[in-house]
Amino acid sequence: MANQVIVGAQWGDEGKGKVVDLLSPRADVVVRFQGGANAGHTLIVDGHKTVLHLVPSGILHPGKTCVIGNGVVVDPWALLEEMAELRSYGLPADPDQLKVSERAHVVLPFHRLLDKAREGLRGGGAIGTTGRGIGPAYEAKAARRGMRFCDLVDPPTLERVLAAGVEEANAVLTRGLGMAPVDGAALLDSLREVAAALAPHVADTGALLDERLRSGARVLFEGAQGTLLDLDHGTYPFVTSSSTAAAAAALGSGVGPRWLDGVLGIAKAYCTRVGSGPFPTEQAGAVGEELRAGGGEYGATTGRPRRCGWLDLPLLRYATRVNGLTSLALTKLDVLSRFPEIPVCTGYRIDGRPVERPPANLALFQRCEPVYEVLPGWLTPLGHARRIEDLPSAARAYLERIERDADAPICMVSVGAERSEVIELWDPFKTA
């Protein structure tokens, strides 16, 4: 399988960054294909923590071409900050290594203002966005009034597109929300500065990828967030504003779907969720706190504590179907080492009636009561394990139960935060 798509199989925060980092040495190009700076991929290498929001995780490996695809909405100021941070670590983020699609849309300051204002108006019904302007940027894109990077780096087009955007945004901000207007002239000056800095990185990345693929290069497509946050297939309306499923890899990168050879889903050994929305297996008491403490479950982008609960196998089966998973990587198995018994959700009941799949209707989903199967724990640290045989028998049985129910073979198991703390059963770039 020459090319792999990596997607989150839960509500995001599954550890995709670590898996991309591990697989990047086997790829020639790493592409981020959706989302924005509302996602954060945390990497820990030799004790050093790096959090990436826009730049693909393959940037930590020399010689890899990293692409921010047309499906991403990019805050140019955030991108420049991230590039500066990478350079401070001695990592290159030069035009030869990092490319941004000329068709990618720009997140502007008034998108952030609108995002935060709308969340405030929702009160108790807030979705739980990061306030980074992602939703409004995608709205502008869909309404055909967004700014693309090809506009940003072309001075006459920049001035025209920005003037139209500021006029509309100010109408909403002032008349609709009672807020101060955006200073269009100051914003234009700032955008001219970032355009000059980013222009060398802007390219027709779809053509670049097609050329590399036709020459036999291996490409790793890096998704953000998770399947249950997909705009179409997630727990709507408590979702993100882009398609997080594997099919979006082609559309968000500008290549044909025939180049997508395999789909690797990433799932935690338990479940977490940031923000509002249904979560059938959530543990709000001491168990949830224990999972949060053990897994360091705080948002990489916001720092918000994540809601924690037991593994939900119906959701994992759903992710397999929606994405067409060909393999599965399980992360944070080591966090469960502190529990003598580990419940796993195998199905739901609504008013006593069995339910096999997560309902689309939010009201019904919120009424789902999990049906648990309790598996034995192992109460043994796992950080030393590098082969499947190094795991306690109960841990191996837990993996076998997941693999059987998820209907996707497990290729990798993470047993700690460090890059080296992983068990690889087989290479997902090759057939299982």
C-alpha positions as CSV (number, residue, x, y, z in Angstrom):
1,M,0.0,0.0,0.0
2,A,2.1,2.9,-1.3
3,N,0.0,5.7,0.2
4,Q,-1.8,5.9,3.5
5,V,-4.6,8.1,4.9
6,I,-4.5,8.7,8.7
7,V,-7.7,9.6,10.3
8,G,-9.0,9.8,13.9
9,A,-11.5,7.1,14.7
10,Q,-13.2,8.8,17.7
11,W,-13.7,12.5,18.7
12,G,-10.2,13.6,17.9
13,D,-7.1,13.8,20.2
14,E,-6.5,10.1,19.5
15,G,-2.7,10.5,19.0
16,K,-2.6,11.0,15.2
17,G,0.5,13.2,15.4
18,K,2.6,10.5,17.1
19,V,1.6,7.9,14.4
20,V,2.3,10.3,11.6
21,D,5.7,11.1,13.2
22,L,6.4,7.3,13.4
23,L,5.4,6.6,9.8
24,S,6.9,9.8,8.2
25,P,10.4,8.2,7.7
26,R,8.7,5.7,5.3
27,A,7.0,8.4,3.3
28,D,8.3,11.0,0.9
29,V,5.5,13.6,1.3
30,V,3.2,14.3,4.2
31,V,0.0,16.2,3.5
32,R,-2.5,17.9,5.9
33,F,-5.9,17.9,4.1
34,Q,-8.5,19.5,6.3
35,G,-9.2,21.5,9.4
36,G,-7.2,24.5,10.7
37,A,-5.4,25.7,13.8
38,N,-8.2,24.3,15.8
39,A,-6.4,21.0,15.8
40,G,-3.2,20.2,17.7
41,H,-0.9,17.3,17.2
42,T,1.4,16.7,20.2
43,L,4.7,15.0,19.6
44,I,7.2,14.0,22.3
45,V,10.7,13.1,21.1
46,D,13.6,12.6,23.5
47,G,11.6,14.3,26.2
48,H,10.9,17.4,24.1
49,K,7.3,18.3,23.5
50,T,6.2,19.8,20.1
51,V,2.6,20.9,19.4
52,L,1.8,21.4,15.7
53,H,-1.5,23.0,14.6
54,L,-1.0,23.6,10.9
55,V,2.3,22.2,9.8
56,P,2.2,18.4,9.0
57,S,3.8,16.3,11.7
58,G,6.3,15.0,9.1
59,I,8.2,18.2,9.5
60,L,10.3,16.7,12.3
61,H,12.0,14.5,9.8
62,P,14.6,16.0,7.4
63,G,14.1,15.7,3.7
64,K,10.3,15.3,3.8
65,T,8.1,17.5,1.7
66,C,5.3,18.8,3.9
67,V,2.1,20.1,2.3
68,I,-0.8,22.1,3.7
69,G,-3.6,21.2,1.3
70,N,-6.4,23.2,-0.3
71,G,-8.9,21.7,2.2
72,V,-7.2,23.4,5.2
73,V,-8.2,26.9,6.3
74,V,-5.0,28.6,7.4
75,D,-4.5,31.4,9.8
76,P,-1.3,33.0,8.3
77,W,-0.2,34.6,11.5
78,A,-0.5,31.3,13.4
79,L,1.4,29.6,10.6
80,L,4.3,32.0,10.8
81,E,4.5,31.6,14.6
82,E,4.6,27.8,14.2
83,M,7.3,28.1,11.5
84,A,9.4,30.4,13.8
85,E,9.0,28.0,16.7
86,L,10.2,25.1,14.5
87,R,13.3,27.1,13.4
88,S,14.0,27.8,17.1
89,Y,14.3,24.0,17.6
90,G,16.7,23.8,14.7
91,L,14.1,22.3,12.3
92,P,13.8,23.6,8.8
93,A,10.5,25.2,7.6
94,D,11.9,26.6,4.3
95,P,10.1,26.8,1.0
96,D,11.7,23.6,-0.3
97,Q,10.2,21.6,2.6
98,L,6.9,23.3,3.4
99,K,4.3,24.2,0.8
100,V,0.9,25.8,1.2
101,S,-1.8,25.3,-1.5
102,E,-2.6,28.4,-3.4
103,R,-6.3,27.2,-3.2
104,A,-6.3,27.0,0.7
105,H,-8.5,29.6,2.3
106,V,-7.3,32.2,4.8
107,V,-8.6,32.6,8.3
108,L,-8.9,36.3,9.1
109,P,-9.1,38.1,12.4
110,F,-12.8,38.9,12.0
111,H,-13.5,35.1,11.6
112,R,-12.1,34.7,15.1
113,L,-14.3,37.6,16.4
114,L,-17.4,36.0,14.8
115,D,-16.5,32.6,16.2
116,K,-16.2,33.7,19.8
117,A,-19.2,36.0,19.6
118,R,-21.5,33.3,18.3
119,E,-20.3,30.8,20.9
120,G,-21.1,33.4,23.6
121,L,-24.6,33.9,22.3
122,R,-25.3,30.1,22.4
123,G,-24.9,30.1,26.2
124,G,-25.5,26.6,27.5
125,G,-26.0,25.3,24.0
126,A,-22.4,26.3,22.9
127,I,-20.8,23.8,20.6
128,G,-17.4,24.1,22.3
129,T,-15.4,25.5,19.4
130,T,-11.8,26.6,19.9
131,G,-12.6,30.2,18.9
132,R,-9.9,30.1,16.2
133,G,-12.3,31.3,13.4
134,I,-12.4,27.9,11.7
135,G,-16.2,27.7,11.3
136,P,-16.6,31.3,9.9
137,A,-13.7,30.7,7.5
138,Y,-15.4,27.6,6.1
139,E,-18.7,29.5,5.9
140,A,-17.0,32.2,3.8
141,K,-15.6,29.5,1.6
142,A,-18.9,27.8,1.1
143,A,-20.6,31.2,0.5
144,R,-18.0,32.0,-2.2
145,R,-16.7,35.1,-0.4
146,G,-13.5,33.7,1.1
147,M,-9.9,34.7,0.6
148,R,-7.5,32.1,-0.8
149,F,-3.7,32.1,-0.7
150,C,-3.5,32.9,-4.4
151,D,-5.5,36.1,-3.5
152,L,-3.3,36.8,-0.5
153,V,-0.1,36.9,-2.5
154,D,-1.5,38.9,-5.4
155,P,-1.7,42.6,-4.2
156,P,-4.6,43.9,-6.4
157,T,-6.7,40.8,-5.6
158,L,-5.9,41.0,-1.9
159,E,-7.1,44.5,-1.6
160,R,-10.4,43.8,-3.5
161,V,-11.2,40.6,-1.7
162,L,-10.4,42.0,1.7
163,A,-12.5,45.1,1.2
164,A,-15.5,43.0,0.4
165,G,-14.9,40.7,3.4
166,V,-14.4,43.6,5.8
167,E,-17.5,45.3,4.6
168,E,-19.7,42.2,5.2
169,A,-18.0,41.3,8.5
170,N,-18.4,44.8,9.9
171,A,-22.1,44.8,9.1
172,V,-22.5,41.7,11.2
173,L,-20.2,42.8,14.0
174,T,-21.6,46.3,14.4
175,R,-25.3,45.9,13.5
176,G,-25.8,42.3,14.5
177,L,-23.6,41.9,17.5
178,G,-23.0,45.4,18.7
179,M,-19.2,45.1,18.5
180,A,-16.5,47.5,17.2
181,P,-15.8,47.4,13.5
182,V,-12.6,45.9,12.0
183,D,-10.0,48.4,10.8
184,G,-9.7,47.4,7.2
185,A,-6.7,49.5,6.4
186,A,-4.6,48.2,9.4
187,L,-5.6,44.6,8.5
188,L,-4.5,45.2,4.9
189,D,-1.1,46.4,6.0
190,S,-0.7,43.3,8.3
191,L,-1.8,41.0,5.5
192,R,0.8,42.5,3.1
193,E,3.5,41.7,5.6
194,V,2.4,38.0,6.1
195,A,1.9,37.7,2.3
196,A,5.5,38.7,1.7
197,A,6.8,36.2,4.2
198,L,4.6,33.3,3.0
199,A,4.7,33.9,-0.8
200,P,7.7,31.6,-1.3
201,H,5.8,28.7,0.2
202,V,2.6,29.1,-1.8
203,A,2.3,26.7,-4.7
204,D,0.0,24.6,-6.9
205,T,0.3,21.7,-4.4
206,G,-2.2,19.5,-6.3
207,A,0.1,19.5,-9.3
208,L,3.1,19.0,-7.1
209,L,1.5,15.9,-5.4
210,D,0.3,14.5,-8.7
211,E,3.9,14.7,-10.1
212,R,5.3,13.1,-7.0
213,L,2.7,10.3,-7.0
214,R,3.3,9.5,-10.7
215,S,7.0,9.3,-10.0
216,G,6.4,6.6,-7.3
217,A,6.7,8.7,-4.2
218,R,4.9,7.5,-1.0
219,V,2.5,10.0,0.4
220,L,1.0,10.1,3.9
221,F,-2.3,12.0,4.2
222,E,-2.7,13.5,7.6
223,G,-6.2,14.2,8.9
224,A,-7.2,16.3,11.9
225,Q,-9.9,15.9,14.5
226,G,-11.9,12.6,14.3
227,T,-14.6,10.7,12.5
228,L,-17.3,11.7,15.1
229,L,-16.6,15.3,14.5
230,D,-17.2,15.0,10.7
231,L,-19.6,17.6,9.4
232,D,-21.7,14.9,7.7
233,H,-21.1,11.8,9.7
234,G,-20.4,13.1,13.2
235,T,-22.6,14.0,16.2
236,Y,-24.1,17.0,14.4
237,P,-24.3,19.9,15.3
238,F,-21.5,19.2,17.8
239,V,-19.0,18.7,15.1
240,T,-16.2,20.6,13.3
241,S,-16.7,22.5,10.1
242,S,-14.9,20.2,7.7
243,S,-15.0,16.6,6.6
244,T,-12.7,14.6,8.8
245,A,-13.4,11.2,7.0
246,A,-10.8,9.5,4.8
247,A,-12.6,10.4,1.6
248,A,-11.7,14.0,2.3
249,A,-8.0,13.2,1.8
250,A,-8.4,13.3,-2.0
251,L,-10.6,16.4,-2.2
252,G,-8.6,18.3,0.4
253,S,-5.3,17.5,-1.3
254,G,-6.2,17.9,-5.0
255,V,-5.5,14.4,-6.1
256,G,-7.7,11.6,-7.4
257,P,-9.1,9.0,-5.0
258,R,-7.2,6.2,-6.9
259,W,-4.1,7.3,-5.1
260,L,-5.5,6.5,-1.6
261,D,-4.3,2.9,-1.1
262,G,-5.0,2.3,2.6
263,V,-6.7,4.0,5.6
264,L,-5.2,3.8,9.1
265,G,-7.6,4.7,11.9
266,I,-6.2,6.0,15.2
267,A,-8.2,5.3,18.4
268,K,-7.4,5.5,22.1
269,A,-7.8,2.5,24.3
270,Y,-10.6,4.5,25.9
271,C,-12.6,7.5,24.8
272,T,-12.2,11.3,25.2
273,R,-14.1,14.3,23.9
274,V,-13.6,18.0,24.1
275,G,-16.6,20.4,24.1
276,S,-20.3,19.6,24.1
277,G,-22.2,16.8,22.6
278,P,-23.3,13.2,23.4
279,F,-20.8,10.8,24.9
280,P,-22.5,7.6,26.0
281,T,-19.6,6.1,27.9
282,E,-18.5,9.3,29.7
283,Q,-17.3,8.8,33.3
284,A,-17.9,12.0,35.2
285,G,-16.7,10.9,38.6
286,A,-13.5,9.4,40.0
287,V,-12.9,7.0,37.0
288,G,-13.0,9.9,34.6
289,E,-10.6,11.8,36.7
290,E,-8.3,8.8,36.8
291,L,-8.3,8.5,33.0
292,R,-7.7,12.2,32.6
293,A,-4.8,12.2,35.0
294,G,-3.2,9.0,33.6
295,G,-3.6,10.2,30.0
296,G,-2.8,13.8,30.4
297,E,-6.1,14.6,28.8
298,Y,-6.0,18.3,28.2
299,G,-6.5,19.9,24.8
300,A,-3.3,20.6,22.8
301,T,-4.9,23.7,21.3
302,T,-7.0,25.0,24.2
303,G,-5.7,23.4,27.3
304,R,-9.3,22.4,28.2
305,P,-9.8,19.2,30.2
306,R,-11.1,16.5,28.1
307,R,-14.2,14.5,29.0
308,C,-13.1,10.8,29.5
309,G,-14.9,7.5,29.4
310,W,-14.6,3.8,28.5
311,L,-14.0,2.5,24.9
312,D,-17.1,2.6,22.7
313,L,-17.0,-0.3,20.2
314,P,-20.2,0.7,18.3
315,L,-18.5,4.0,17.5
316,L,-15.3,2.2,16.4
317,R,-17.3,-0.1,14.1
318,Y,-19.0,3.0,12.7
319,A,-15.6,4.7,12.1
320,T,-14.4,1.6,10.2
321,R,-17.4,1.7,7.9
322,V,-17.4,5.4,7.2
323,N,-13.7,5.5,6.5
324,G,-13.1,2.1,5.1
325,L,-10.4,1.4,7.6
326,T,-7.8,-1.1,6.4
327,S,-5.8,-0.9,9.7
328,L,-6.0,0.4,13.2
329,A,-3.5,1.9,15.6
330,L,-4.4,1.9,19.3
331,T,-2.9,4.6,21.5
332,K,-2.5,5.0,25.3
333,L,-3.0,1.4,26.2
334,D,-0.7,2.1,29.1
335,V,-3.2,4.4,30.8
336,L,-5.5,1.4,31.5
337,S,-2.8,-0.3,33.5
338,R,-4.2,1.3,36.7
339,F,-7.6,-0.4,36.5
340,P,-8.3,-4.0,37.8
341,E,-11.4,-4.3,35.5
342,I,-12.0,-2.5,32.2
343,P,-15.6,-2.1,31.0
344,V,-16.0,-1.9,27.2
345,C,-19.2,-0.7,25.5
346,T,-20.5,-3.3,23.1
347,G,-23.9,-1.7,22.2
348,Y,-26.6,0.6,23.4
349,R,-30.1,0.6,24.7
350,I,-32.8,3.2,24.2
351,D,-35.8,2.7,26.5
352,G,-34.7,-0.9,27.0
353,R,-34.5,-1.5,23.2
354,P,-31.2,-2.7,21.8
355,V,-29.4,-0.3,19.4
356,E,-26.4,-1.5,17.4
357,R,-25.3,1.8,15.8
358,P,-25.0,5.4,16.9
359,P,-28.3,7.2,15.9
360,A,-28.1,10.2,13.6
361,N,-30.8,11.9,15.7
362,L,-29.1,13.8,18.5
363,A,-31.9,13.5,21.0
364,L,-31.9,9.7,20.5
365,F,-28.1,9.5,20.8
366,Q,-28.2,11.4,24.0
367,R,-30.6,8.8,25.4
368,C,-28.3,5.9,24.5
369,E,-27.4,3.8,27.6
370,P,-24.2,1.8,27.0
371,V,-24.2,-2.0,27.4
372,Y,-20.9,-3.0,28.9
373,E,-18.7,-6.1,28.8
374,V,-16.2,-6.1,31.7
375,L,-12.8,-7.4,30.8
376,P,-10.0,-8.1,33.3
377,G,-7.3,-5.5,33.7
378,W,-3.6,-6.2,34.1
379,L,-2.2,-3.7,36.7
380,T,1.2,-3.8,35.1
381,P,3.2,-1.0,33.5
382,L,3.6,-1.4,29.8
383,G,6.2,1.3,28.8
384,H,8.9,-1.4,28.4
385,A,6.9,-3.5,25.8
386,R,8.2,-3.5,22.2
387,R,6.7,-6.7,21.0
388,I,3.1,-8.0,21.4
389,E,4.5,-10.9,23.4
390,D,5.8,-8.4,26.0
391,L,2.3,-7.5,27.0
392,P,0.4,-9.2,29.8
393,S,-2.2,-11.8,28.6
394,A,-5.1,-9.6,29.7
395,A,-3.8,-6.7,27.6
396,R,-3.4,-8.9,24.6
397,A,-7.0,-10.2,25.1
398,Y,-8.2,-6.6,25.3
399,L,-6.6,-5.9,21.9
400,E,-8.0,-9.0,20.4
401,R,-11.5,-8.0,21.6
402,I,-11.1,-4.6,20.0
403,E,-9.7,-6.0,16.7
404,R,-12.6,-8.4,16.4
405,D,-15.3,-5.8,17.0
406,A,-13.8,-3.0,15.0
407,D,-13.4,-5.3,12.0
408,A,-9.9,-3.8,11.3
409,P,-6.5,-5.4,12.0
410,I,-4.4,-3.6,14.6
411,C,-1.0,-2.7,13.2
412,M,0.4,-0.5,16.0
413,V,0.0,-0.1,19.8
414,S,1.3,2.9,21.7
415,V,2.4,2.1,25.3
416,G,3.7,5.6,26.3
417,A,4.0,9.2,25.1
418,E,7.6,8.9,23.8
419,R,8.2,8.2,20.1
420,S,10.0,5.0,21.0
421,E,7.2,3.6,23.3
422,V,5.3,1.7,20.6
423,I,4.7,-1.9,19.5
424,E,4.5,-2.3,15.7
425,L,2.8,-5.5,14.7
426,W,3.2,-4.8,10.9
427,D,3.9,-2.0,8.5
428,P,0.6,-0.3,7.4
429,F,2.4,0.7,4.1
430,K,2.4,-3.0,3.4
431,T,-0.6,-5.5,3.3
432,A,-1.4,-7.0,6.6
